[in-house]
Amino acid sequence: MEAHAPLEERKLPPVQQIGVAVLVLIVAGGIYTAAHLPRHVPQGPTIAVLCAAVVLLAVNVSLLARIDGFAWQVFRLVSGWVFLAYLVIAGMLEYVFIYDHTRGSQLLILSLMLAVFAVDIPLLLGFSVARFQDADR
Amino acid sequence: MASVAEPIHAGLAPSARPAVRVVPVRGLPLVAVAVVGLVVAIATNSTWALDFFHVVGGGLWTGIDLFFGLVLGPIIGTMSIPARMEFSSRVMPKMLLIMPTLVTMTLGSGFQLARKLGNLAANSPNHGWLVASYIVVGVMATIALGLLEPANIAVLFELRKPNPNGARIGRLMKIFIYTAGITGLMQIATLVIMTRLASG
């Protein structure tokens, strides 16, 4: 089996940094939207933020998938449970949007932002823990 | 002050360390009660219930952040690595359940309350304060989810190893302590905004 460098010295792609960047974009989009509600929210900026977040998230998933010798079991364990928890939180927020009569494209944009959030956070936390674990054998 | 590179083996032997449970399962029913209560408060649109969840959740959230960031954090920073480990293994799992629950309670009820009281309207005199609170919460959420929580969970997993790496735990705890300090300071801004909102 190929020997890997000690955990602290391993060169890993900037998954955590990109994950935080996605989080910043989603939070910024959320603040922009919340600042306009309950009036009409101009959709240009929110769509731009959402697209940027989706692209960065896709890049992050691709970078993560290419890591050789990673603690995937721990990653799946952490991200799976975090995903479950954030599904509850995202579900709660979705419920509030629908309860408050958010409809149409505005609801779609907010739902997609929630979906990105619910994928980004588990990925971020799973990576942060798994990077310090020994790689799967 | 203990060095972050202090070897862990000088402190607690693996057999002497408490078993670390990352998620305290026994606390989950309490989380479920809080979430269901919040859903009922929103669905019934009761001012008292929304106020209850917002004040209780927000008060505890702010208080815990201030206490952790400005009181406990500096104390933890002066503790030896084995002492930090023991403290972390007991406190962190509970924080993992308590904080997301309090944040969900506070934000969910707060938004509905603002909507009900008309503070969301752009012509409301409180609208500017509300937007300021979104920004403060947004920054805190980014710090908490991007730095604090990953460090917290990574420490817990490190503590589960037969031979935890003391230097690594020290480094991660440093991130936790600094970010808890920053969120603690930001909570002072929350207190100013919320008391300004409450006094009309």
Contacts between the chains, C-beta under 8 A, distances in Angstrom:
chain1	res1	chain2	res2	distance
A	7	B	168	7.8
A	8	B	168	7.0
A	16	B	146	7.8
A	16	B	150	7.1
A	19	B	146	7.1
A	20	B	142	7.0
A	20	B	146	3.9
A	20	B	147	7.6
A	23	B	141	7.8
A	23	B	142	5.6
A	23	B	145	5.9
A	23	B	146	5.4
A	24	B	142	5.7
A	24	B	146	7.9
A	27	B	138	4.3
A	27	B	141	5.8
A	27	B	142	5.5
A	28	B	138	7.2
A	30	B	134	7.8
A	30	B	138	7.0
A	31	B	131	7.6
A	31	B	134	4.6
A	31	B	135	6.0
A	31	B	138	4.9
A	34	B	111	7.4
A	34	B	131	7.9
A	34	B	134	5.2
A	35	B	130	7.9
A	35	B	131	4.7
A	35	B	134	6.3
A	36	B	122	7.8
A	37	B	115	8.0
A	37	B	120	5.9
A	38	B	115	6.8
A	38	B	120	5.7
A	38	B	121	7.4
A	39	B	122	6.1
A	74	B	157	6.9
A	78	B	153	6.6
A	78	B	157	7.6
A	81	B	23	6.9
A	85	B	100	6.7
A	88	B	35	6.8
A	89	B	100	7.0
A	89	B	104	5.8
A	92	B	35	6.9
A	92	B	38	7.4
A	92	B	39	7.4
A	92	B	104	6.2
A	92	B	108	6.1
A	93	B	108	7.7
A	95	B	39	6.9
A	95	B	42	7.5
A	96	B	42	6.5
A	96	B	108	6.3
A	96	B	111	6.7
A	96	B	112	7.0
A	99	B	42	6.2
A	99	B	43	7.3
A	100	B	112	7.9
A	100	B	115	6.6
A	121	B	145	5.8
A	124	B	145	7.2
A	124	B	146	6.8
A	124	B	150	6.4
A	125	B	149	6.4
A	125	B	150	5.5
A	125	B	153	5.8
A	128	B	150	3.3
A	128	B	151	7.5
A	128	B	153	6.8
A	128	B	154	5.4
A	129	B	150	7.3
A	129	B	153	5.3
A	129	B	154	5.0
A	129	B	157	5.0
A	132	B	154	5.6
A	132	B	157	7.1
A	132	B	158	6.3
A	132	B	165	7.9
A	132	B	168	6.3
A	133	B	157	6.7
